Amino acid sequence: MSHSSHKIGTKFIHAGTVPDPSTGAIMTPIYQTSTYVQEAPGVNQGYEYARSQNPTRKALEDALATIENGKHGLAFGSGVAATDAVIKLLSPGDEVIAANDMYGGTYRLFTKVFAKFGIKFTYVDTTNPQNVQNAITPQTKLIWIETPTNPLMNITDIAAVASISKAAGTILCVDNTFASPYLQNPLDLGADIVMHSATKYLGGHSDVIQGALILNDDQLREQLYFIQKSCGAVPGPMDCFLVLRGIKTLHVRMKQHCENGIAVAQFLRNHPKVDKVYWCGFTDHPNHTIAASQMRGFGGMMSFTLKDDSMEAANKVLTNTHLFALAESLGGVESLINHPASMTHASIPREERIKNGLSDGLIRLSVGIEDADDLIADLDAALNK
Ligand SMILES: *Cc1c(COP(=O)(O)O)cnc(C)c1O
C-alpha cells in the first residue's frame, strides 16, 4: 500500500513499513548483515551485498519517498553525503547556481571540494528568482536552493525557481531540512530533487547522522542509485531504523515545534534587549507571503540579534541558558542554542558572512518540544543576566 492518498499523520506512521515477511514483526527489523546467501550464482532474492541493498534501508527509502510525495527515496550516510551525490551527477565545466545564504557545510563542499574538480558555482540571492534567471548560462546544469535558509530564515519561491529551471532544462534541488516534509513538499512545487539532512527533524532525537534524496524521475534515480552504490556513502541499518522510527512521530513533533516557535518568536520580539528576530512567521518578514503560501506552518527555527551586537553580549546569552543547550545541529526534541559565526557557519569567511547579513552577534535557536513557558523563562533569565 503506497499510503500516498492518506492524510499526513497516517502517511507518516505507515510509510514504507509492512509487517516483516519472515516473522510478521510490525517494526522493520535491523538487518545487520553485509551479504546475502545465494541459492546459485546470481540466483537471489534481490539482495546481494549490503552496500547495494539492505531491507531496513529499503523500508526507509520507501518511507522517504512517501512522506515527500515522491516516487523514489535514497538514504545516505549524512546530509552532506546526499549533497555530494547530487553534485556527482555533474562533469567538469558544468555550472551550478546556488543560494548565497545556506548551510555552511554545503558551501564548504561546493567551494573547497568540488570547485577544484572544475565545477563552477555561482552564488546568488535566490529570494529574488530574477537573480537565478540572470545567472543562467548554457553550462548551467543544476540549481541548488535552501528554504527557509540557515540561519537567516530567508524564503525562496520554489515554484518560481522551478519554472525558471524547467525552461532552462536544469535540475532544481531543494534542501528541505529546515521545513521538513510536514511543512513543505518541494516536489509538489516543481522541484526535481529534495534533499534532507535526516539528522535533523526526520530523525528528530539527536541520535543519528543521515541524509536523504527524494525524486520522481526514473532515469535520475538510476543515476543517483549508481552513485550511491559506487561511492558508498550508505547509512547502516541501525541508523535507517532510527530515522524510520523518527518519521512516525514527525507530524506530532512538528505541530509542537510550530506552536512553541510562535510563542518564542513573539517573546523575543517583545524583549527590550532583543533587536531583530528572524522568523518567517511574522507578517512583516520580507518573504512572509511566499512562506505562507508554500509552507503549512513556520516551524521552530529562528535567529535573533541583540541591541548590543557585540560578541560579549551574545556570549552571555549563549552560556547562560539551561534548557537551551549550546550545540550545533537542530530539529531534535530538545531545544538548542547556537552561535553561527563561530559554530555552524565558521567555515564561511567572515567577509562573506557579513555581506550576507550574518553578523557576529547573531544567535540561532532550534526550539524543541518542551513546554513553551519553561523555554521562555530560560531565555528571559539568560537575556537579563
Ligand atoms: C545539517 C544540515 C546539512 C548537513 O547534513 P548532515 O547530516 O550534518 O551531513 C545540510 N543542510 C542543512 C540545512 C542542515 O541543517
The ligand as a Tripos MOL2 file, in Angstrom:
@<TRIPOS>MOLECULE
LIG
   15    15     1     0     0
SMALL
NO_CHARGES

@<TRIPOS>ATOM
      1 C1         22.7870   19.7610    8.9610 C.3       1 LIG1
      2 C2         22.4350   20.2740    7.6240 C.ar      1 LIG1
      3 C3         23.0100   19.7480    6.4570 C.ar      1 LIG1
      4 C4         24.0900   18.6680    6.5110 C.3       1 LIG1
      5 O1         23.5980   17.4720    6.9920 O.3       1 LIG1
      6 P1         24.5000   16.4260    7.8700 P.3       1 LIG1
      7 O2         23.5130   15.3840    8.1990 O.co2     1 LIG1
      8 O3         25.0370   17.1720    9.0320 O.co2     1 LIG1
      9 O4         25.5920   15.9600    6.9600 O.co2     1 LIG1
     10 C5         22.5960   20.2500    5.2430 C.ar      1 LIG1
     11 N1         21.6730   21.2330    5.1610 N.ar      1 LIG1
     12 C6         21.0940   21.7650    6.2450 C.ar      1 LIG1
     13 C7         20.0890   22.8440    6.0980 C.3       1 LIG1
     14 C8         21.4550   21.3230    7.5060 C.ar      1 LIG1
     15 O5         20.9100   21.8730    8.5930 O.3       1 LIG1
@<TRIPOS>BOND
     1     1     2 1
     2     2     3 ar
     3     2    14 ar
     4     3     4 1
     5     3    10 ar
     6     4     5 1
     7     5     6 1
     8     6     7 2
     9     6     8 1
    10     6     9 1
    11    10    11 ar
    12    11    12 ar
    13    12    13 1
    14    12    14 ar
    15    14    15 1
@<TRIPOS>SUBSTRUCTURE
     1 LIG1         1 GROUP 0 **** ****
